[in-house]
Amino acid sequence: MHTVNMAKVVLKLASDQVDEQDAKLGGDAFISELLQSIINGQNAQINLMYNYLHSVQVLLNPFLCFEIYLGAYI
């Protein structure tokens, strides 16, 4: 989640610098694409984990996570 936020901040606050560096790289420009890829990829992983946890009711029962943890050692 922090990675997504950092990439968003860079795109928002330093977009001119990102565009400038991409322009210097010409056909090899990758910085803006990399930041977008980080945001999209990490968000997909966050949603996948959220959906998994929701499917096992961990989000609805905070003690279930602890019970699952204990069950691994009992």
mmCIF file of the N, C-alpha and C atoms, coordinates in Angstrom:
data_MODEL
# 
_entry.id   MODEL 
# 
loop_
_atom_site.group_PDB 
_atom_site.id 
_atom_site.type_symbol 
_atom_site.label_atom_id 
_atom_site.label_alt_id 
_atom_site.label_comp_id 
_atom_site.label_asym_id 
_atom_site.label_entity_id 
_atom_site.label_seq_id 
_atom_site.pdbx_PDB_ins_code 
_atom_site.Cartn_x 
_atom_site.Cartn_y 
_atom_site.Cartn_z 
_atom_site.occupancy 
_atom_site.B_iso_or_equiv 
_atom_site.pdbx_formal_charge 
_atom_site.auth_seq_id 
_atom_site.auth_comp_id 
_atom_site.auth_asym_id 
_atom_site.auth_atom_id 
_atom_site.pdbx_PDB_model_num 
ATOM 1   N N  . MET A 1 1  ? 0.818   -1.177  0.000   1.00 0.00 ? 1  MET A N  1 
ATOM 2   C CA . MET A 1 1  ? 0.000   0.000   0.000   1.00 0.00 ? 1  MET A CA 1 
ATOM 3   C C  . MET A 1 1  ? 0.874   1.257   0.000   1.00 0.00 ? 1  MET A C  1 
ATOM 4   N N  . HIS A 1 2  ? 1.961   1.214   0.745   1.00 0.00 ? 2  HIS A N  1 
ATOM 5   C CA . HIS A 1 2  ? 2.854   2.374   0.787   1.00 0.00 ? 2  HIS A CA 1 
ATOM 6   C C  . HIS A 1 2  ? 3.504   2.602   -0.568  1.00 0.00 ? 2  HIS A C  1 
ATOM 7   N N  . THR A 1 3  ? 3.804   1.528   -1.269  1.00 0.00 ? 3  THR A N  1 
ATOM 8   C CA . THR A 1 3  ? 4.417   1.659   -2.591  1.00 0.00 ? 3  THR A CA 1 
ATOM 9   C C  . THR A 1 3  ? 3.463   2.367   -3.544  1.00 0.00 ? 3  THR A C  1 
ATOM 10  N N  . VAL A 1 4  ? 2.200   2.019   -3.482  1.00 0.00 ? 4  VAL A N  1 
ATOM 11  C CA . VAL A 1 4  ? 1.190   2.659   -4.324  1.00 0.00 ? 4  VAL A CA 1 
ATOM 12  C C  . VAL A 1 4  ? 1.128   4.147   -4.000  1.00 0.00 ? 4  VAL A C  1 
ATOM 13  N N  . ASN A 1 5  ? 1.084   4.460   -2.729  1.00 0.00 ? 5  ASN A N  1 
ATOM 14  C CA . ASN A 1 5  ? 1.001   5.868   -2.324  1.00 0.00 ? 5  ASN A CA 1 
ATOM 15  C C  . ASN A 1 5  ? 2.233   6.654   -2.757  1.00 0.00 ? 5  ASN A C  1 
ATOM 16  N N  . MET A 1 6  ? 3.408   6.056   -2.618  1.00 0.00 ? 6  MET A N  1 
ATOM 17  C CA . MET A 1 6  ? 4.628   6.758   -3.042  1.00 0.00 ? 6  MET A CA 1 
ATOM 18  C C  . MET A 1 6  ? 4.626   7.013   -4.537  1.00 0.00 ? 6  MET A C  1 
ATOM 19  N N  . ALA A 1 7  ? 4.213   6.021   -5.323  1.00 0.00 ? 7  ALA A N  1 
ATOM 20  C CA . ALA A 1 7  ? 4.173   6.192   -6.777  1.00 0.00 ? 7  ALA A CA 1 
ATOM 21  C C  . ALA A 1 7  ? 3.162   7.269   -7.165  1.00 0.00 ? 7  ALA A C  1 
ATOM 22  N N  . LYS A 1 8  ? 2.025   7.308   -6.473  1.00 0.00 ? 8  LYS A N  1 
ATOM 23  C CA . LYS A 1 8  ? 1.012   8.333   -6.742  1.00 0.00 ? 8  LYS A CA 1 
ATOM 24  C C  . LYS A 1 8  ? 1.542   9.727   -6.409  1.00 0.00 ? 8  LYS A C  1 
ATOM 25  N N  . VAL A 1 9  ? 2.269   9.836   -5.307  1.00 0.00 ? 9  VAL A N  1 
ATOM 26  C CA . VAL A 1 9  ? 2.834   11.128  -4.910  1.00 0.00 ? 9  VAL A CA 1 
ATOM 27  C C  . VAL A 1 9  ? 3.846   11.601  -5.949  1.00 0.00 ? 9  VAL A C  1 
ATOM 28  N N  . VAL A 1 10 ? 4.691   10.704  -6.412  1.00 0.00 ? 10 VAL A N  1 
ATOM 29  C CA . VAL A 1 10 ? 5.681   11.083  -7.428  1.00 0.00 ? 10 VAL A CA 1 
ATOM 30  C C  . VAL A 1 10 ? 4.978   11.552  -8.698  1.00 0.00 ? 10 VAL A C  1 
ATOM 31  N N  . LEU A 1 11 ? 3.964   10.823  -9.131  1.00 0.00 ? 11 LEU A N  1 
ATOM 32  C CA . LEU A 1 11 ? 3.241   11.228  -10.341 1.00 0.00 ? 11 LEU A CA 1 
ATOM 33  C C  . LEU A 1 11 ? 2.524   12.561  -10.158 1.00 0.00 ? 11 LEU A C  1 
ATOM 34  N N  . LYS A 1 12 ? 2.030   12.808  -8.943  1.00 0.00 ? 12 LYS A N  1 
ATOM 35  C CA . LYS A 1 12 ? 1.286   14.046  -8.707  1.00 0.00 ? 12 LYS A CA 1 
ATOM 36  C C  . LYS A 1 12 ? 2.212   15.249  -8.499  1.00 0.00 ? 12 LYS A C  1 
ATOM 37  N N  . LEU A 1 13 ? 3.231   15.072  -7.663  1.00 0.00 ? 13 LEU A N  1 
ATOM 38  C CA . LEU A 1 13 ? 4.060   16.221  -7.281  1.00 0.00 ? 13 LEU A CA 1 
ATOM 39  C C  . LEU A 1 13 ? 5.292   16.421  -8.166  1.00 0.00 ? 13 LEU A C  1 
ATOM 40  N N  . ALA A 1 14 ? 5.717   15.380  -8.839  1.00 0.00 ? 14 ALA A N  1 
ATOM 41  C CA . ALA A 1 14 ? 6.937   15.493  -9.643  1.00 0.00 ? 14 ALA A CA 1 
ATOM 42  C C  . ALA A 1 14 ? 6.693   15.063  -11.084 1.00 0.00 ? 14 ALA A C  1 
ATOM 43  N N  . SER A 1 15 ? 5.475   15.263  -11.568 1.00 0.00 ? 15 SER A N  1 
ATOM 44  C CA . SER A 1 15 ? 5.163   14.817  -12.927 1.00 0.00 ? 15 SER A CA 1 
ATOM 45  C C  . SER A 1 15 ? 6.010   15.540  -13.970 1.00 0.00 ? 15 SER A C  1 
ATOM 46  N N  . ASP A 1 16 ? 6.321   16.820  -13.719 1.00 0.00 ? 16 ASP A N  1 
ATOM 47  C CA . ASP A 1 16 ? 7.165   17.559  -14.664 1.00 0.00 ? 16 ASP A CA 1 
ATOM 48  C C  . ASP A 1 16 ? 8.557   16.948  -14.749 1.00 0.00 ? 16 ASP A C  1 
ATOM 49  N N  . GLN A 1 17 ? 9.115   16.589  -13.597 1.00 0.00 ? 17 GLN A N  1 
ATOM 50  C CA . GLN A 1 17 ? 10.443  15.978  -13.579 1.00 0.00 ? 17 GLN A CA 1 
ATOM 51  C C  . GLN A 1 17 ? 10.432  14.595  -14.220 1.00 0.00 ? 17 GLN A C  1 
ATOM 52  N N  . VAL A 1 18 ? 9.374   13.844  -13.971 1.00 0.00 ? 18 VAL A N  1 
ATOM 53  C CA . VAL A 1 18 ? 9.246   12.512  -14.580 1.00 0.00 ? 18 VAL A CA 1 
ATOM 54  C C  . VAL A 1 18 ? 9.175   12.652  -16.088 1.00 0.00 ? 18 VAL A C  1 
ATOM 55  N N  . ASP A 1 19 ? 8.346   13.590  -16.575 1.00 0.00 ? 19 ASP A N  1 
ATOM 56  C CA . ASP A 1 19 ? 8.217   13.814  -18.015 1.00 0.00 ? 19 ASP A CA 1 
ATOM 57  C C  . ASP A 1 19 ? 9.542   14.281  -18.616 1.00 0.00 ? 19 ASP A C  1 
ATOM 58  N N  . GLU A 1 20 ? 10.250  15.127  -17.874 1.00 0.00 ? 20 GLU A N  1 
ATOM 59  C CA . GLU A 1 20 ? 11.542  15.630  -18.344 1.00 0.00 ? 20 GLU A CA 1 
ATOM 60  C C  . GLU A 1 20 ? 12.558  14.500  -18.486 1.00 0.00 ? 20 GLU A C  1 
ATOM 61  N N  . GLN A 1 21 ? 12.622  13.636  -17.494 1.00 0.00 ? 21 GLN A N  1 
ATOM 62  C CA . GLN A 1 21 ? 13.557  12.513  -17.550 1.00 0.00 ? 21 GLN A CA 1 
ATOM 63  C C  . GLN A 1 21 ? 13.164  11.524  -18.644 1.00 0.00 ? 21 GLN A C  1 
ATOM 64  N N  . ASP A 1 22 ? 11.865  11.291  -18.803 1.00 0.00 ? 22 ASP A N  1 
ATOM 65  C CA . ASP A 1 22 ? 11.407  10.406  -19.872 1.00 0.00 ? 22 ASP A CA 1 
ATOM 66  C C  . ASP A 1 22 ? 11.767  10.995  -21.241 1.00 0.00 ? 22 ASP A C  1 
ATOM 67  N N  . ALA A 1 23 ? 11.641  12.326  -21.371 1.00 0.00 ? 23 ALA A N  1 
ATOM 68  C CA . ALA A 1 23 ? 11.986  12.976  -22.638 1.00 0.00 ? 23 ALA A CA 1 
ATOM 69  C C  . ALA A 1 23 ? 13.473  12.821  -22.937 1.00 0.00 ? 23 ALA A C  1 
ATOM 70  N N  . LYS A 1 24 ? 14.310  12.901  -21.897 1.00 0.00 ? 24 LYS A N  1 
ATOM 71  C CA . LYS A 1 24 ? 15.753  12.725  -22.086 1.00 0.00 ? 24 LYS A CA 1 
ATOM 72  C C  . LYS A 1 24 ? 16.082  11.304  -22.550 1.00 0.00 ? 24 LYS A C  1 
ATOM 73  N N  . LEU A 1 25 ? 15.295  10.348  -22.075 1.00 0.00 ? 25 LEU A N  1 
ATOM 74  C CA . LEU A 1 25 ? 15.539  8.954   -22.443 1.00 0.00 ? 25 LEU A CA 1 
ATOM 75  C C  . LEU A 1 25 ? 15.038  8.633   -23.848 1.00 0.00 ? 25 LEU A C  1 
ATOM 76  N N  . GLY A 1 26 ? 14.171  9.465   -24.377 1.00 0.00 ? 26 GLY A N  1 
ATOM 77  C CA . GLY A 1 26 ? 13.658  9.268   -25.728 1.00 0.00 ? 26 GLY A CA 1 
ATOM 78  C C  . GLY A 1 26 ? 12.857  7.990   -25.846 1.00 0.00 ? 26 GLY A C  1 
ATOM 79  N N  . GLY A 1 27 ? 13.280  7.137   -26.780 1.00 0.00 ? 27 GLY A N  1 
ATOM 80  C CA . GLY A 1 27 ? 12.565  5.888   -27.030 1.00 0.00 ? 27 GLY A CA 1 
ATOM 81  C C  . GLY A 1 27 ? 12.686  4.895   -25.893 1.00 0.00 ? 27 GLY A C  1 
ATOM 82  N N  . ASP A 1 28 ? 13.636  5.117   -24.987 1.00 0.00 ? 28 ASP A N  1 
ATOM 83  C CA . ASP A 1 28 ? 13.838  4.212   -23.851 1.00 0.00 ? 28 ASP A CA 1 
ATOM 84  C C  . ASP A 1 28 ? 13.127  4.695   -22.588 1.00 0.00 ? 28 ASP A C  1 
ATOM 85  N N  . ALA A 1 29 ? 12.205  5.649   -22.749 1.00 0.00 ? 29 ALA A N  1 
ATOM 86  C CA . ALA A 1 29 ? 11.499  6.206   -21.594 1.00 0.00 ? 29 ALA A CA 1 
ATOM 87  C C  . ALA A 1 29 ? 10.719  5.110   -20.873 1.00 0.00 ? 29 ALA A C  1 
ATOM 88  N N  . PHE A 1 30 ? 10.845  5.091   -19.549 1.00 0.00 ? 30 PHE A N  1 
ATOM 89  C CA . PHE A 1 30 ? 10.183  4.039   -18.781 1.00 0.00 ? 30 PHE A CA 1 
ATOM 90  C C  . PHE A 1 30 ? 9.666   4.499   -17.428 1.00 0.00 ? 30 PHE A C  1 
ATOM 91  N N  . ILE A 1 31 ? 10.043  5.659   -16.973 1.00 0.00 ? 31 ILE A N  1 
ATOM 92  C CA . ILE A 1 31 ? 9.750   6.060   -15.596 1.00 0.00 ? 31 ILE A CA 1 
ATOM 93  C C  . ILE A 1 31 ? 8.244   6.179   -15.357 1.00 0.00 ? 31 ILE A C  1 
ATOM 94  N N  . SER A 1 32 ? 7.557   6.889   -16.228 1.00 0.00 ? 32 SER A N  1 
ATOM 95  C CA . SER A 1 32 ? 6.119   7.049   -16.066 1.00 0.00 ? 32 SER A CA 1 
ATOM 96  C C  . SER A 1 32 ? 5.406   5.703   -16.167 1.00 0.00 ? 32 SER A C  1 
ATOM 97  N N  . GLU A 1 33 ? 5.820   4.884   -17.125 1.00 0.00 ? 33 GLU A N  1 
ATOM 98  C CA . GLU A 1 33 ? 5.228   3.547   -17.269 1.00 0.00 ? 33 GLU A CA 1 
ATOM 99  C C  . GLU A 1 33 ? 5.502   2.689   -16.045 1.00 0.00 ? 33 GLU A C  1 
ATOM 100 N N  . LEU A 1 34 ? 6.703   2.793   -15.502 1.00 0.00 ? 34 LEU A N  1 
ATOM 101 C CA . LEU A 1 34 ? 7.060   2.028   -14.313 1.00 0.00 ? 34 LEU A CA 1 
ATOM 102 C C  . LEU A 1 34 ? 6.177   2.415   -13.132 1.00 0.00 ? 34 LEU A C  1 
ATOM 103 N N  . LEU A 1 35 ? 5.978   3.704   -12.934 1.00 0.00 ? 35 LEU A N  1 
ATOM 104 C CA . LEU A 1 35 ? 5.139   4.164   -11.827 1.00 0.00 ? 35 LEU A CA 1 
ATOM 105 C C  . LEU A 1 35 ? 3.699   3.680   -11.998 1.00 0.00 ? 35 LEU A C  1 
ATOM 106 N N  . GLN A 1 36 ? 3.159   3.769   -13.215 1.00 0.00 ? 36 GLN A N  1 
ATOM 107 C CA . GLN A 1 36 ? 1.804   3.288   -13.467 1.00 0.00 ? 36 GLN A CA 1 
ATOM 108 C C  . GLN A 1 36 ? 1.715   1.776   -13.262 1.00 0.00 ? 36 GLN A C  1 
ATOM 109 N N  . SER A 1 37 ? 2.752   1.069   -13.676 1.00 0.00 ? 37 SER A N  1 
ATOM 110 C CA . SER A 1 37 ? 2.785   -0.383  -13.504 1.00 0.00 ? 37 SER A CA 1 
ATOM 111 C C  . SER A 1 37 ? 2.811   -0.757  -12.024 1.00 0.00 ? 37 SER A C  1 
ATOM 112 N N  . ILE A 1 38 ? 3.566   -0.019  -11.245 1.00 0.00 ? 38 ILE A N  1 
ATOM 113 C CA . ILE A 1 38 ? 3.621   -0.255  -9.790  1.00 0.00 ? 38 ILE A CA 1 
ATOM 114 C C  . ILE A 1 38 ? 2.232   -0.062  -9.188  1.00 0.00 ? 38 ILE A C  1 
ATOM 115 N N  . ILE A 1 39 ? 1.584   1.041   -9.538  1.00 0.00 ? 39 ILE A N  1 
ATOM 116 C CA . ILE A 1 39 ? 0.252   1.340   -8.986  1.00 0.00 ? 39 ILE A CA 1 
ATOM 117 C C  . ILE A 1 39 ? -0.736  0.245   -9.365  1.00 0.00 ? 39 ILE A C  1 
ATOM 118 N N  . ASN A 1 40 ? -0.775  -0.101  -10.642 1.00 0.00 ? 40 ASN A N  1 
ATOM 119 C CA . ASN A 1 40 ? -1.751  -1.103  -11.106 1.00 0.00 ? 40 ASN A CA 1 
ATOM 120 C C  . ASN A 1 40 ? -1.454  -2.491  -10.541 1.00 0.00 ? 40 ASN A C  1 
ATOM 121 N N  . GLY A 1 41 ? -0.199  -2.892  -10.556 1.00 0.00 ? 41 GLY A N  1 
ATOM 122 C CA . GLY A 1 41 ? 0.168   -4.219  -10.063 1.00 0.00 ? 41 GLY A CA 1 
ATOM 123 C C  . GLY A 1 41 ? -0.062  -4.384  -8.578  1.00 0.00 ? 41 GLY A C  1 
ATOM 124 N N  . GLN A 1 42 ? 0.343   -3.399  -7.807  1.00 0.00 ? 42 GLN A N  1 
ATOM 125 C CA . GLN A 1 42 ? 0.156   -3.474  -6.359  1.00 0.00 ? 42 GLN A CA 1 
ATOM 126 C C  . GLN A 1 42 ? -1.322  -3.422  -5.987  1.00 0.00 ? 42 GLN A C  1 
ATOM 127 N N  . ASN A 1 43 ? -2.098  -2.577  -6.683  1.00 0.00 ? 43 ASN A N  1 
ATOM 128 C CA . ASN A 1 43 ? -3.538  -2.525  -6.406  1.00 0.00 ? 43 ASN A CA 1 
ATOM 129 C C  . ASN A 1 43 ? -4.199  -3.864  -6.714  1.00 0.00 ? 43 ASN A C  1 
ATOM 130 N N  . ALA A 1 44 ? -3.773  -4.510  -7.775  1.00 0.00 ? 44 ALA A N  1 
ATOM 131 C CA . ALA A 1 44 ? -4.332  -5.830  -8.111  1.00 0.00 ? 44 ALA A CA 1 
ATOM 132 C C  . ALA A 1 44 ? -4.019  -6.831  -7.007  1.00 0.00 ? 44 ALA A C  1 
ATOM 133 N N  . GLN A 1 45 ? -2.789  -6.806  -6.497  1.00 0.00 ? 45 GLN A N  1 
ATOM 134 C CA . GLN A 1 45 ? -2.407  -7.723  -5.424  1.00 0.00 ? 45 GLN A CA 1 
ATOM 135 C C  . GLN A 1 45 ? -3.161  -7.418  -4.133  1.00 0.00 ? 45 GLN A C  1 
ATOM 136 N N  . ILE A 1 46 ? -3.340  -6.148  -3.826  1.00 0.00 ? 46 ILE A N  1 
ATOM 137 C CA . ILE A 1 46 ? -4.084  -5.751  -2.623  1.00 0.00 ? 46 ILE A CA 1 
ATOM 138 C C  . ILE A 1 46 ? -5.527  -6.244  -2.729  1.00 0.00 ? 46 ILE A C  1 
ATOM 139 N N  . ASN A 1 47 ? -6.142  -6.041  -3.890  1.00 0.00 ? 47 ASN A N  1 
ATOM 140 C CA . ASN A 1 47 ? -7.526  -6.493  -4.076  1.00 0.00 ? 47 ASN A CA 1 
ATOM 141 C C  . ASN A 1 47 ? -7.638  -8.003  -4.008  1.00 0.00 ? 47 ASN A C  1 
ATOM 142 N N  . LEU A 1 48 ? -6.668  -8.712  -4.566  1.00 0.00 ? 48 LEU A N  1 
ATOM 143 C CA . LEU A 1 48 ? -6.680  -10.168 -4.510  1.00 0.00 ? 48 LEU A CA 1 
ATOM 144 C C  . LEU A 1 48 ? -6.622  -10.652 -3.065  1.00 0.00 ? 48 LEU A C  1 
ATOM 145 N N  . MET A 1 49 ? -5.737  -10.076 -2.268  1.00 0.00 ? 49 MET A N  1 
ATOM 146 C CA . MET A 1 49 ? -5.615  -10.477 -0.869  1.00 0.00 ? 49 MET A CA 1 
ATOM 147 C C  . MET A 1 49 ? -6.852  -10.077 -0.073  1.00 0.00 ? 49 MET A C  1 
ATOM 148 N N  . TYR A 1 50 ? -7.389  -8.887  -0.332  1.00 0.00 ? 50 TYR A N  1 
ATOM 149 C CA . TYR A 1 50 ? -8.601  -8.457  0.353   1.00 0.00 ? 50 TYR A CA 1 
ATOM 150 C C  . TYR A 1 50 ? -9.743  -9.434  0.072   1.00 0.00 ? 50 TYR A C  1 
ATOM 151 N N  . ASN A 1 51 ? -9.894  -9.794  -1.194  1.00 0.00 ? 51 ASN A N  1 
ATOM 152 C CA . ASN A 1 51 ? -10.967 -10.727 -1.561  1.00 0.00 ? 51 ASN A CA 1 
ATOM 153 C C  . ASN A 1 51 ? -10.753 -12.095 -0.927  1.00 0.00 ? 51 ASN A C  1 
ATOM 154 N N  . TYR A 1 52 ? -9.513  -12.540 -0.871  1.00 0.00 ? 52 TYR A N  1 
ATOM 155 C CA . TYR A 1 52 ? -9.229  -13.830 -0.227  1.00 0.00 ? 52 TYR A CA 1 
ATOM 156 C C  . TYR A 1 52 ? -9.575  -13.769 1.256   1.00 0.00 ? 52 TYR A C  1 
ATOM 157 N N  . LEU A 1 53 ? -9.104  -12.741 1.924   1.00 0.00 ? 53 LEU A N  1 
ATOM 158 C CA . LEU A 1 53 ? -9.383  -12.616 3.356   1.00 0.00 ? 53 LEU A CA 1 
ATOM 159 C C  . LEU A 1 53 ? -10.883 -12.484 3.614   1.00 0.00 ? 53 LEU A C  1 
ATOM 160 N N  . HIS A 1 54 ? -11.546 -11.755 2.748   1.00 0.00 ? 54 HIS A N  1 
ATOM 161 C CA . HIS A 1 54 ? -12.989 -11.615 2.899   1.00 0.00 ? 54 HIS A CA 1 
ATOM 162 C C  . HIS A 1 54 ? -13.677 -12.971 2.724   1.00 0.00 ? 54 HIS A C  1 
ATOM 163 N N  . SER A 1 55 ? -13.168 -13.765 1.807   1.00 0.00 ? 55 SER A N  1 
ATOM 164 C CA . SER A 1 55 ? -13.792 -15.064 1.556   1.00 0.00 ? 55 SER A CA 1 
ATOM 165 C C  . SER A 1 55 ? -13.641 -16.012 2.746   1.00 0.00 ? 55 SER A C  1 
ATOM 166 N N  . VAL A 1 56 ? -12.609 -15.825 3.537   1.00 0.00 ? 56 VAL A N  1 
ATOM 167 C CA . VAL A 1 56 ? -12.441 -16.676 4.723   1.00 0.00 ? 56 VAL A CA 1 
ATOM 168 C C  . VAL A 1 56 ? -12.897 -15.957 5.995   1.00 0.00 ? 56 VAL A C  1 
ATOM 169 N N  . GLN A 1 57 ? -13.606 -14.859 5.802   1.00 0.00 ? 57 GLN A N  1 
ATOM 170 C CA . GLN A 1 57 ? -14.259 -14.132 6.893   1.00 0.00 ? 57 GLN A CA 1 
ATOM 171 C C  . GLN A 1 57 ? -13.296 -13.478 7.885   1.00 0.00 ? 57 GLN A C  1 
ATOM 172 N N  . VAL A 1 58 ? -12.039 -13.327 7.533   1.00 0.00 ? 58 VAL A N  1 
ATOM 173 C CA . VAL A 1 58 ? -11.091 -12.707 8.464   1.00 0.00 ? 58 VAL A CA 1 
ATOM 174 C C  . VAL A 1 58 ? -11.455 -11.249 8.702   1.00 0.00 ? 58 VAL A C  1 
ATOM 175 N N  . LEU A 1 59 ? -11.920 -10.589 7.676   1.00 0.00 ? 59 LEU A N  1 
ATOM 176 C CA . LEU A 1 59 ? -12.251 -9.174  7.844   1.00 0.00 ? 59 LEU A CA 1 
ATOM 177 C C  . LEU A 1 59 ? -13.495 -8.984  8.709   1.00 0.00 ? 59 LEU A C  1 
ATOM 178 N N  . LEU A 1 60 ? -14.363 -9.982  8.712   1.00 0.00 ? 60 LEU A N  1 
ATOM 179 C CA . LEU A 1 60 ? -15.582 -9.868  9.508   1.00 0.00 ? 60 LEU A CA 1 
ATOM 180 C C  . LEU A 1 60 ? -15.371 -10.304 10.949  1.00 0.00 ? 60 LEU A C  1 
ATOM 181 N N  . ASN A 1 61 ? -14.351 -11.120 11.191  1.00 0.00 ? 61 ASN A N  1 
ATOM 182 C CA . ASN A 1 61 ? -14.072 -11.626 12.532  1.00 0.00 ? 61 ASN A CA 1 
ATOM 183 C C  . ASN A 1 61 ? -12.578 -11.469 12.813  1.00 0.00 ? 61 ASN A C  1 
ATOM 184 N N  . PRO A 1 62 ? -12.175 -10.376 13.451  1.00 0.00 ? 62 PRO A N  1 
ATOM 185 C CA . PRO A 1 62 ? -10.754 -10.130 13.672  1.00 0.00 ? 62 PRO A CA 1 
ATOM 186 C C  . PRO A 1 62 ? -10.065 -11.220 14.492  1.00 0.00 ? 62 PRO A C  1 
ATOM 187 N N  . PHE A 1 63 ? -10.812 -11.953 15.317  1.00 0.00 ? 63 PHE A N  1 
ATOM 188 C CA . PHE A 1 63 ? -10.205 -13.001 16.124  1.00 0.00 ? 63 PHE A CA 1 
ATOM 189 C C  . PHE A 1 63 ? -9.909  -14.250 15.303  1.00 0.00 ? 63 PHE A C  1 
ATOM 190 N N  . LEU A 1 64 ? -10.559 -14.377 14.148  1.00 0.00 ? 64 LEU A N  1 
ATOM 191 C CA . LEU A 1 64 ? -10.338 -15.532 13.298  1.00 0.00 ? 64 LEU A CA 1 
ATOM 192 C C  . LEU A 1 64 ? -8.890  -15.597 12.823  1.00 0.00 ? 64 LEU A C  1 
ATOM 193 N N  . CYS A 1 65 ? -8.315  -14.462 12.549  1.00 0.00 ? 65 CYS A N  1 
ATOM 194 C CA . CYS A 1 65 ? -6.920  -14.422 12.117  1.00 0.00 ? 65 CYS A CA 1 
ATOM 195 C C  . CYS A 1 65 ? -6.027  -15.010 13.203  1.00 0.00 ? 65 CYS A C  1 
ATOM 196 N N  . PHE A 1 66 ? -6.280  -14.658 14.447  1.00 0.00 ? 66 PHE A N  1 
ATOM 197 C CA . PHE A 1 66 ? -5.503  -15.187 15.556  1.00 0.00 ? 66 PHE A CA 1 
ATOM 198 C C  . PHE A 1 66 ? -5.742  -16.682 15.716  1.00 0.00 ? 66 PHE A C  1 
ATOM 199 N N  . GLU A 1 67 ? -6.991  -17.111 15.530  1.00 0.00 ? 67 GLU A N  1 
ATOM 200 C CA . GLU A 1 67 ? -7.323  -18.531 15.641  1.00 0.00 ? 67 GLU A CA 1 
ATOM 201 C C  . GLU A 1 67 ? -6.632  -19.331 14.545  1.00 0.00 ? 67 GLU A C  1 
ATOM 202 N N  . ILE A 1 68 ? -6.579  -18.785 13.344  1.00 0.00 ? 68 ILE A N  1 
ATOM 203 C CA . ILE A 1 68 ? -5.892  -19.467 12.239  1.00 0.00 ? 68 ILE A CA 1 
ATOM 204 C C  . ILE A 1 68 ? -4.414  -19.587 12.578  1.00 0.00 ? 68 ILE A C  1 
ATOM 205 N N  . TYR A 1 69 ? -3.836  -18.525 13.129  1.00 0.00 ? 69 TYR A N  1 
ATOM 206 C CA . TYR A 1 69 ? -2.426  -18.520 13.506  1.00 0.00 ? 69 TYR A CA 1 
ATOM 207 C C  . TYR A 1 69 ? -2.159  -19.595 14.566  1.00 0.00 ? 69 TYR A C  1 
ATOM 208 N N  . LEU A 1 70 ? -3.030  -19.632 15.584  1.00 0.00 ? 70 LEU A N  1 
ATOM 209 C CA . LEU A 1 70 ? -2.845  -20.631 16.644  1.00 0.00 ? 70 LEU A CA 1 
ATOM 210 C C  . LEU A 1 70 ? -3.039  -22.044 16.106  1.00 0.00 ? 70 LEU A C  1 
ATOM 211 N N  . GLY A 1 71 ? -4.003  -22.218 15.205  1.00 0.00 ? 71 GLY A N  1 
ATOM 212 C CA . GLY A 1 71 ? -4.270  -23.536 14.644  1.00 0.00 ? 71 GLY A CA 1 
ATOM 213 C C  . GLY A 1 71 ? -3.085  -24.109 13.918  1.00 0.00 ? 71 GLY A C  1 
ATOM 214 N N  . ALA A 1 72 ? -2.234  -23.271 13.411  1.00 0.00 ? 72 ALA A N  1 
ATOM 215 C CA . ALA A 1 72 ? -1.036  -23.750 12.702  1.00 0.00 ? 72 ALA A CA 1 
ATOM 216 C C  . ALA A 1 72 ? -0.024  -24.354 13.677  1.00 0.00 ? 72 ALA A C  1 
ATOM 217 N N  . TYR A 1 73 ? -0.147  -24.016 14.957  1.00 0.00 ? 73 TYR A N  1 
ATOM 218 C CA . TYR A 1 73 ? 0.837   -24.470 15.937  1.00 0.00 ? 73 TYR A CA 1 
ATOM 219 C C  . TYR A 1 73 ? 0.271   -25.467 16.944  1.00 0.00 ? 73 TYR A C  1 
ATOM 220 N N  . ILE A 1 74 ? -1.018  -25.763 16.838  1.00 0.00 ? 74 ILE A N  1 
ATOM 221 C CA . ILE A 1 74 ? -1.641  -26.681 17.799  1.00 0.00 ? 74 ILE A CA 1 
ATOM 222 C C  . ILE A 1 74 ? -1.676  -28.086 17.204  1.00 0.00 ? 74 ILE A C  1 
# 
